[in-house]
């Protein structure tokens, strides 16, 4: 059982549908955030059907937030999407990982969601090659904030396969000074010497 504010959530499989109902019917942004937090708690109970259902609901919110929050303002919906992405990043589950990659590809209209997805993928305890591939792809994202998140992610994961891309950013005259500094830091974390002469 999980209690938060006026809500009491139960982790039994038969009650998982209540999470969706509570999320959809909530009238305030913070109420929906509380549902997201409860879903994370249930999703961390590995191996059970309720955990799998919780991950799937978080996926639905992250990938298509409008479908479950039609009454909310656009900005609020997108912030809930970012919250769902960050929640998925705290769950050790392949479906959660795949959803983070999916959000990066689908959230073309909301850079904070892409940035959150990249950050979480880079910081997974055991990132898969495909997870790091998304982080490398984000190094060329059209949004500077997302690119910066990718550079920080490369520094954290020490992904050697990103070295050439990062070196190009560090040496670029069109990148911002802060981006070049992040690139040099990432190269230093990787441990290569590709940044010499930058």
Secondary structure, 3 states (H helix, E strand, C coil): CEEECCEEECCCHHHHHHHHHHHHHCCCHHHHHHHHHHHHHHHCCCCCHHHHHHHHHHHHHHHCHHHHCCCCCHHHHHHHHHHHHHHHCCCCCHHHHHHHHHHHHHCCCCHHHHHHHHHHHHCCCCCCHHHHHHHHHHCCCCCHHHHHHHHHHHHHHCCHHHHHHHHHHHHCCCCCHHHHHHHHHHHHHHCCCCCCCC
